[in-house]
């Protein structure tokens, strides 16, 4: 699988603040790649360098094998959704998207074909002639995403794209992105603090203080940095004595008995060894929340 983004030893300092501090990573074609981290971790700064908004201090950055020093040649390959909208508040949705498409050199018939594709999937027909400023927050975000995709780029860069979206709209947006990845090989570079988005990624980089604190697939990260759990809902009370003798960590409340294990194999072995004493249970894989906490020492949800 070819790399569509290659970053080597990238640095960007603002005085004494090391916003991006010697990071390296690659994004493969068709991949959903996620930056996970708190505000100020360096995610957006990295995105802004890739997009040409900020100049790097040092290091190398290539998009489709072209250096970002040639950003004018690269921009047609990119679709970018920033945290703040870049659309004209007074123009209608249609006019905003039309003028953006013309900037990318789309012919009118191609624009209308692409617009219908996105309108059908995100239910935009009824708002097409409304001024952008009159839209709800969720509607504005959908239009921001369509604006980034209207020219059908190779790479979509999403900087916290679903912040503030209702669950239904978030599902619709991700369904669209997944369709483009499957049918057209779209590559996606995402910054997020939503664990459910990070879990769905093919590859995750955890940023902390401008550095890469850890990276890998979600499963790899959970195997390395999170415990696995067995929840017992109906069980023999004699099991408690066995847990204490085996020095297995557990928490007990009125609803369940929660057991902690260092890996999934240990959890499976416990269940198999004690299945006669267990009537109702489930095994839960370690969570990305636990991964983030164990790597950075910070609780992502509490820090937002």
C-alpha positions as CSV (number, residue, x, y, z in Angstrom):
1,X,0.0,0.0,0.0
2,X,1.5,3.4,-1.1
3,X,2.1,6.2,1.3
4,X,0.1,9.3,0.4
5,X,1.6,11.4,3.3
6,X,5.1,11.0,4.7
7,X,6.3,13.1,7.6
8,X,9.9,12.9,8.8
9,X,11.3,14.7,11.8
10,X,8.8,17.6,11.6
11,X,9.3,20.5,14.0
12,X,7.4,23.7,14.7
13,X,8.2,25.9,17.7
14,X,6.6,29.1,18.8
15,X,9.2,30.7,21.0
16,X,9.7,28.3,23.9
17,X,6.6,26.3,23.0
18,X,7.5,23.1,21.1
19,X,4.1,22.8,19.3
20,X,5.4,20.0,17.1
21,X,8.6,18.4,18.3
22,X,10.4,16.0,15.9
23,X,7.5,13.8,14.8
24,X,7.5,11.2,12.0
25,X,4.6,9.2,10.5
26,X,3.1,8.0,7.3
27,X,-0.5,7.7,6.0
28,X,-1.3,5.0,3.5
29,X,-3.6,5.2,0.5
30,X,-7.2,4.5,1.5
31,X,-6.4,4.6,5.2
32,X,-8.3,6.3,8.0
33,X,-5.4,7.7,10.1
34,X,-6.3,9.4,13.4
35,X,-4.4,11.9,15.6
36,X,-5.7,11.5,19.2
37,X,-4.9,14.1,21.8
38,X,-5.9,17.0,24.0
39,X,-6.2,20.6,22.7
40,X,-2.6,21.9,22.5
41,X,-1.1,18.5,21.9
42,X,0.2,19.5,18.4
43,X,-2.5,17.9,16.2
44,X,-3.8,21.1,14.5
45,X,-0.4,22.6,14.1
46,X,0.7,19.5,12.2
47,X,-2.4,19.7,10.0
48,X,-1.8,23.4,9.3
49,X,1.8,22.6,8.2
50,X,0.6,19.8,5.9
51,X,-2.0,22.2,4.4
52,X,0.5,25.0,3.8
53,X,-1.1,27.3,6.4
54,X,2.0,27.3,8.6
55,X,5.6,26.9,7.6
56,X,7.6,24.2,9.3
57,X,10.8,25.0,11.1
58,X,12.5,21.8,10.0
59,X,11.9,18.3,8.8
60,X,10.3,16.9,5.6
61,X,6.7,16.6,4.5
62,X,5.5,14.9,1.3
63,X,2.0,14.6,-0.1
64,X,1.6,12.1,-3.0
65,X,5.4,12.1,-3.3
66,X,5.6,15.9,-3.7
67,X,7.2,18.1,-1.1
68,X,4.9,20.7,0.6
69,X,7.4,23.2,-0.6
70,X,5.3,22.8,-3.8
71,X,2.0,23.3,-2.0
72,X,0.3,24.8,-5.1
73,X,0.7,21.6,-7.0
74,X,-0.6,19.6,-4.0
75,X,-3.7,21.5,-3.1
76,X,-5.9,20.0,-5.8
77,X,-5.3,16.6,-4.2
78,X,-6.5,17.7,-0.8
79,X,-9.8,18.4,0.8
80,X,-9.5,20.2,4.1
81,X,-12.0,20.7,6.9
82,X,-10.7,23.1,9.5
83,X,-12.1,23.6,13.0
84,X,-13.6,26.9,11.9
85,X,-15.7,27.3,8.8
86,X,-14.1,29.1,5.8
87,X,-17.4,29.6,3.9
88,X,-19.1,33.0,3.2
89,X,-21.9,33.6,5.7
90,X,-24.0,35.7,3.4
91,X,-23.9,33.5,0.4
92,X,-26.3,30.6,-0.1
93,X,-25.2,27.0,0.4
94,X,-25.4,26.5,-3.4
95,X,-23.3,29.6,-4.2
96,X,-20.7,28.8,-1.6
97,X,-20.2,25.3,-3.0
98,X,-20.4,26.5,-6.6
99,X,-17.6,29.1,-6.2
100,X,-15.4,26.7,-4.3
101,X,-15.8,24.1,-7.1
102,X,-14.9,26.7,-9.7
103,X,-11.7,27.5,-7.8
104,X,-10.8,23.8,-8.2
105,X,-11.5,24.0,-11.9
106,X,-14.6,21.9,-12.0
107,X,-16.9,22.2,-15.0
108,X,-20.5,23.1,-14.3
109,X,-21.9,19.7,-15.2
110,X,-19.3,17.9,-13.1
111,X,-20.1,20.2,-10.2
112,X,-23.8,19.5,-10.4
113,X,-23.1,15.7,-10.6
114,X,-20.9,15.8,-7.5
115,X,-23.3,18.1,-5.7
116,X,-26.2,15.7,-6.3
117,X,-24.1,12.9,-5.0
118,X,-23.4,14.6,-1.7
119,X,-26.9,16.2,-1.4
120,X,-28.5,12.8,-1.7
121,X,-26.4,11.3,1.0
122,X,-26.5,14.2,3.5
123,X,-30.1,15.4,2.8
124,X,-29.1,18.9,1.7
125,X,-31.8,19.6,-0.9
126,X,-34.0,21.7,1.4
127,X,-31.2,24.0,2.5
128,X,-29.4,24.5,-0.8
129,X,-30.8,28.0,-1.3
130,X,-30.5,29.2,2.3
131,X,-27.8,31.6,3.4
132,X,-25.0,29.8,5.1
133,X,-25.4,32.0,8.2
134,X,-29.0,30.8,8.7
135,X,-28.1,27.1,9.0
136,X,-27.9,25.2,12.3
137,X,-24.5,24.2,13.6
138,X,-24.9,20.6,12.3
139,X,-25.9,21.8,8.9
140,X,-23.0,24.2,8.6
141,X,-20.6,21.4,9.5
142,X,-22.1,19.1,6.8
143,X,-21.6,21.9,4.2
144,X,-18.0,22.4,5.4
145,X,-17.4,18.7,4.7
146,X,-19.1,18.8,1.3
147,X,-17.0,21.9,0.4
148,X,-13.9,19.9,1.1
149,X,-15.1,16.9,-1.0
150,X,-16.8,18.7,-3.9
151,X,-13.8,18.2,-6.2
152,X,-13.4,14.6,-5.2
153,X,-9.8,14.9,-3.7
154,X,-7.4,12.0,-3.1
155,X,-6.9,13.0,0.6
156,X,-9.3,14.4,3.1
157,X,-7.9,16.2,6.1
158,X,-10.4,16.6,9.0
159,X,-9.5,18.7,12.0
160,X,-12.1,17.8,14.7
161,X,-14.8,17.5,12.0
162,X,-17.7,16.2,14.1
163,X,-17.3,18.4,17.2
164,X,-20.7,19.5,18.3
165,X,-22.6,17.3,15.8
166,X,-25.7,15.4,16.9
167,X,-25.3,11.6,16.8
168,X,-27.5,11.2,13.7
169,X,-25.5,13.7,11.7
170,X,-22.2,12.2,12.8
171,X,-23.3,8.8,11.6
172,X,-24.4,10.3,8.2
173,X,-21.0,12.0,7.8
174,X,-19.0,8.9,8.6
175,X,-21.2,6.8,6.3
176,X,-20.4,9.1,3.5
177,X,-16.7,9.1,4.2
178,X,-16.6,5.3,4.5
179,X,-18.3,5.1,1.1
180,X,-15.7,7.3,-0.5
181,X,-12.9,5.3,1.1
182,X,-14.4,2.0,-0.2
183,X,-15.3,3.1,-3.7
184,X,-12.7,5.7,-4.5
185,X,-9.7,5.0,-2.3
186,X,-10.1,8.2,-0.3
187,X,-7.4,8.6,2.3
188,X,-8.4,10.4,5.5
189,X,-6.2,12.1,8.1
190,X,-8.3,12.9,11.2
191,X,-7.7,14.8,14.4
192,X,-10.1,13.9,17.1
193,X,-10.8,13.6,20.8
194,X,-13.7,11.3,20.3
195,X,-12.7,7.8,21.3
196,X,-15.3,6.1,19.1
197,X,-13.8,7.8,16.0
198,X,-10.2,6.8,17.1
199,X,-11.4,3.2,17.6
200,X,-12.7,3.0,14.0
201,X,-9.3,4.2,12.6
202,X,-6.9,1.9,10.8
203,X,-4.0,3.6,12.6
204,X,-3.8,5.9,15.6
205,X,-1.1,8.3,16.7
206,X,-1.4,9.7,20.2
207,X,0.0,13.2,20.6
208,X,1.0,14.7,23.9
209,X,3.0,17.9,24.3
210,X,4.0,18.2,20.7
211,X,5.4,14.6,20.6
212,X,4.2,11.3,19.5
213,X,3.5,9.4,22.7
214,X,2.4,6.2,21.1
215,X,1.2,4.8,17.7
216,X,-0.3,1.7,16.3
217,X,-3.6,0.1,15.3
218,X,-6.4,0.5,17.9
219,X,-6.1,-3.2,18.7
220,X,-2.3,-3.0,19.2
221,X,-2.6,0.0,21.4
222,X,-5.3,-1.6,23.6
223,X,-3.2,-4.8,23.9
224,X,-0.2,-2.9,25.0
225,X,-1.7,-0.2,27.2
226,X,-5.1,-1.3,28.5
227,X,-6.5,-4.1,30.6
228,X,-9.2,-6.4,29.5
229,X,-12.3,-7.0,31.7
230,X,-14.7,-9.8,32.5
231,X,-18.1,-8.7,33.8
232,X,-20.0,-11.3,35.8
233,X,-23.7,-10.8,36.2
234,X,-24.8,-14.1,37.7
235,X,-22.2,-16.2,39.5
236,X,-21.6,-18.4,42.6
237,X,-20.5,-16.5,45.6
238,X,-17.7,-19.1,46.2
239,X,-16.0,-17.4,43.2
240,X,-15.0,-14.5,45.4
241,X,-12.7,-16.6,47.5
242,X,-11.0,-18.0,44.4
243,X,-10.5,-14.5,43.1
244,X,-8.8,-13.4,46.3
245,X,-6.6,-16.5,46.4
246,X,-5.5,-15.9,42.8
247,X,-4.9,-12.2,43.5
248,X,-7.2,-11.2,40.6
249,X,-8.3,-7.5,40.8
250,X,-12.0,-7.1,41.0
251,X,-14.7,-4.6,41.8
252,X,-18.1,-5.6,43.1
253,X,-21.4,-3.7,43.1
254,X,-25.1,-4.6,43.0
255,X,-25.2,-5.1,39.2
256,X,-22.0,-7.0,38.4
257,X,-18.6,-8.3,39.4
258,X,-15.9,-6.6,37.3
259,X,-12.6,-8.5,37.0
260,X,-9.4,-7.0,35.5
261,X,-6.8,-8.9,33.4
262,X,-3.6,-7.8,31.7
263,X,-4.5,-9.5,28.5
264,X,-7.4,-11.2,26.7
265,X,-5.8,-14.7,27.1
266,X,-5.8,-14.4,30.9
267,X,-9.4,-13.4,30.8
268,X,-10.4,-16.3,28.6
269,X,-8.4,-18.8,30.7
270,X,-10.2,-17.6,33.9
271,X,-13.6,-18.0,32.3
272,X,-12.8,-21.5,31.0
273,X,-11.4,-22.6,34.4
274,X,-14.5,-21.3,36.3
275,X,-17.3,-21.7,33.8
276,X,-19.3,-24.0,36.2
277,X,-19.5,-21.0,38.6
278,X,-20.6,-18.5,36.0
279,X,-24.1,-18.2,34.6
280,X,-24.1,-14.8,32.9
281,X,-21.0,-12.8,31.8
282,X,-19.2,-11.0,29.0
283,X,-15.6,-10.2,28.2
284,X,-14.8,-6.5,27.3
285,X,-11.7,-5.5,25.4
286,X,-9.7,-2.7,26.9
287,X,-10.8,0.8,25.9
288,X,-9.1,3.6,24.1
289,X,-9.9,5.8,27.2
290,X,-7.7,3.5,29.2
291,X,-5.0,3.6,26.6
292,X,-4.9,7.4,26.5
293,X,-4.9,7.6,30.3
294,X,-2.1,5.0,30.7
295,X,0.1,6.6,28.1
296,X,-0.3,10.3,29.0
297,X,-1.5,10.2,32.6
298,X,-4.5,12.4,31.5
299,X,-8.1,11.6,31.2
300,X,-9.2,12.8,27.8
301,X,-12.9,13.3,28.6
302,X,-12.3,15.2,31.9
303,X,-9.7,17.4,30.2
304,X,-12.0,18.7,27.4
